[in-house]
Structures are given as C-alpha cells and as structure tokens.
Amino acid sequence: MSSLFVGRPISKSSYNLYTLPSSICGGQGGNFFKISNSLSIDDDRRRSIEIIHNSERIPKHVAIIMDGNRRWAKARGLPVQEGHKFLTPNLKNICNISSKLGIQVITAFAFSTENWNRSKEEVDFLMQLFEEFFEEFMRLSTRLGVRVSVIGGKSKLPTKLQEGIELTEETTKGNEGLHLMMALNYGGHYDMLQATKNIASKVKDGLIQLEDIDNTLFEQELTTNCAKFPKPDLLIRTGGEQRISNFLLWQLAYSELYFTNTLFPDFGEEALMEAIFSFQRRHRRFGGHTY
Ligand SMILES: CC(C)=CCC/C(C)=C/CC/C(C)=C/COP(=O)(O)OP(=O)(O)O
C-alpha cells in the first residue's frame, strides 16, 4: 500500500501522528504516521518512517526499563528524587502515544527485587511516588482508558501501596484500551521461581504430571500471563546501559532489544517513535529463517 497521509493530525510535535478514517485504512481507527516534511532527515530514515503501520509493524507489547533518573538529576545539581518525579507524567505520555499507535501492552520496570538495596530515603520516596502514580491512573481511569496491573511480589510492598494497587487494578480492569503492567518488586528470577513453585505444588497435589510440563504450561504460571500478549516484541532501556538487569528473563527470549542513551526523564514522544522505527527495521526470525 502506498503512503497516504491525508488524515487528521493528532499530535503536534516534531513527529506528526495522523489518524485515517477507518473507511480508508480498513480497520478500526488505524493510525498512520509520517515525519513532518519540514524536518531535515535523510531519505533512508524517511522511507522507514513512512511505513504505514499496520498491526504487523507495530509491536503489540513493549517493555521498558526506565533508567537514568539519577544521572538526569545529578547533571542538573538536583536531588535524585527530582529525576524520579517523571514517572507519572512520562508514563501517561507513553500510554497516550502507545494507544494511538496501536500498542496493546506496556510493561514498565519500576522497582526490581534488588532495588531494596538502595538507600532507605530513596526507597521510601519511590514507594510514596508509586502510591501517587496509582492514585492518578485510577483517577483518570475513564479518560485514559488504560488497564493497570502489577507484576511482582506485591506482599512485600507497604500496605498503603498494596491497597492503592488493588483499588487501581479493580477500577481499571474493565478498560479495554492499553494494558499497563507495572513491574514492582519484580525480578526475572522471582518470576521463574514462583512459576516453578506453583508447578511443583500442582505436581505434588497430583493435579498435573511431570510429563505435562512444557513451555506453554510454564508460561501460564508466569506473572505476565495476565496480559493478552505476555511476551514483549520490543524491549526499550533508557539511560545508556546495555543490560537486562533481571527483567523479564523468560519472556524476552525473542524480543527485539533497543538501548538508548536518552535518560528516562527526557524520554518523550520523539524518543519513543525512534524506538518504534528501529523495531520496524528489524527482521524477526525466531530461529526459523536463514537469508
Ligand atoms: C521512573 C521511575 C521513578 C522508576 C523508579 C526508579 C527505579 C528504581 C528505576 C529502576 C528501574 C529498574 C528496575 C532498572 C534496572 O536497573 P537497576 O538499576 O535496577 O540495575 P543495574 O544496577 O543493573 O543497572
């Protein structure tokens, strides 16, 4: 299909998002995008950008490691907390753009099983910030249309935060738009161990046989099983480090990895679009092709 950019602009920034009427795109509110003609970009990039993004080209599930808050704050002579404060506004922005693009699941790594080793002051601040985050997403449930849930060891989180999470999960569970999974007190090791324990317990109780254990059964026990698309197509890590840091270890087996130097507080629409463009240029083979 050739590029058709006759739609209604839905975003005013360096990248202009366009929505085409469903009569033209043949689907429900399909989104099309192009980069503004006024921008100076090379032809190769323009070509990759001018891809009409149908469901094949848009990652269904994007996971994001939100890193770089401290460096952002330090570079400005600010307390670390000032960097963390971008959690809610940036995730709101990411959810908005992702919804328009047709991304269906976002998993955001907000606190790992190892992050308890940070200073008490930072951990306390983060727990308070997470409480405010859930309040805000619950308050805006109808407007955002985002279903919010949490993966990770919730029982170790402060009681007030657990209550906020429960309320938010309950309030937003009927939202049929984007599904935002917040990974809190989460670790890939934790996820695989809890799955293993559940399976072992089922074997012990005679509910399943040892021979029944396969990839499908194992994946059913992972915390991400609550999402329609449990495995990320694309992993983004902001902040310049190129490692997984105990994130979705099983689920990332065939994900495309994208590392950017952009620090999380600076990670906005333009940076997200860059990540999507990069994904669109990848050839996913899943071990099945040679060419
Ligand atoms: C946006 C926001 C307020 C997020 C909360 C701040 C926070 C704790 C971010 C860390 C996210 C995370 C688990 C990154 C993994 O890196 P790592 O630093 O745990 O691991 P590493 O030492 O391997 O880099």
The ligand as an SDF file (V2000), in Angstrom:
LIG
                    3D

 24 23  0  0  0  0  0  0  0  0999 V2000
   10.7340    6.0240   36.5920 C   0  0  0  0  0  0  0  0  0  0  0  0
   10.9500    5.6340   37.9870 C   0  0  0  0  0  0  0  0  0  0  0  0
   10.5660    6.5730   39.0680 C   0  0  0  0  0  0  0  0  0  0  0  0
   11.4910    4.4660   38.2590 C   0  0  0  0  0  0  0  0  0  0  0  0
   11.8750    4.1060   39.5900 C   0  0  0  0  0  0  0  0  0  0  0  0
   13.3370    4.2720   39.7350 C   0  0  0  0  0  0  0  0  0  0  0  0
   13.9660    2.9750   39.5610 C   0  0  0  0  0  0  0  0  0  0  0  0
   14.1480    2.1510   40.7710 C   0  0  0  0  0  0  0  0  0  0  0  0
   14.3180    2.6350   38.3510 C   0  0  0  0  0  0  0  0  0  0  0  0
   14.9890    1.3750   38.1420 C   0  0  0  0  0  0  0  0  0  0  0  0
   14.2680    0.6200   37.0950 C   0  0  0  0  0  0  0  0  0  0  0  0
   14.9840   -0.5910   37.0140 C   0  0  0  0  0  0  0  0  0  0  0  0
   14.4790   -1.6860   37.8390 C   0  0  0  0  0  0  0  0  0  0  0  0
   16.1110   -0.6310   36.2600 C   0  0  0  0  0  0  0  0  0  0  0  0
   17.0220   -1.7490   36.2540 C   0  0  0  0  0  0  0  0  0  0  0  0
   18.2280   -1.2060   36.5750 O   0  0  0  0  0  0  0  0  0  0  0  0
   18.9010   -1.3360   38.0020 P   0  0  0  0  0  0  0  0  0  0  0  0
   19.4550   -0.0100   38.3420 O   0  0  0  0  0  0  0  0  0  0  0  0
   17.9280   -1.9390   38.9570 O   0  0  0  0  0  0  0  0  0  0  0  0
   20.0210   -2.4120   37.7020 O   0  0  0  0  0  0  0  0  0  0  0  0
   21.5290   -2.1980   37.2600 P   0  0  0  0  0  0  0  0  0  0  0  0
   22.2770   -1.9620   38.5150 O   0  0  0  0  0  0  0  0  0  0  0  0
   21.8760   -3.4810   36.5800 O   0  0  0  0  0  0  0  0  0  0  0  0
   21.5770   -1.0460   36.3050 O   0  0  0  0  0  0  0  0  0  0  0  0
  1  2  1  0
  2  3  1  0
  2  4  2  0
  4  5  1  0
  5  6  1  0
  6  7  1  0
  7  8  1  0
  7  9  2  0
  9 10  1  0
 10 11  1  0
 11 12  1  0
 12 13  1  0
 12 14  2  0
 14 15  1  0
 15 16  1  0
 16 17  1  0
 17 18  2  0
 17 19  1  0
 17 20  1  0
 20 21  1  0
 21 22  2  0
 21 23  1  0
 21 24  1  0
M  END
$$$$
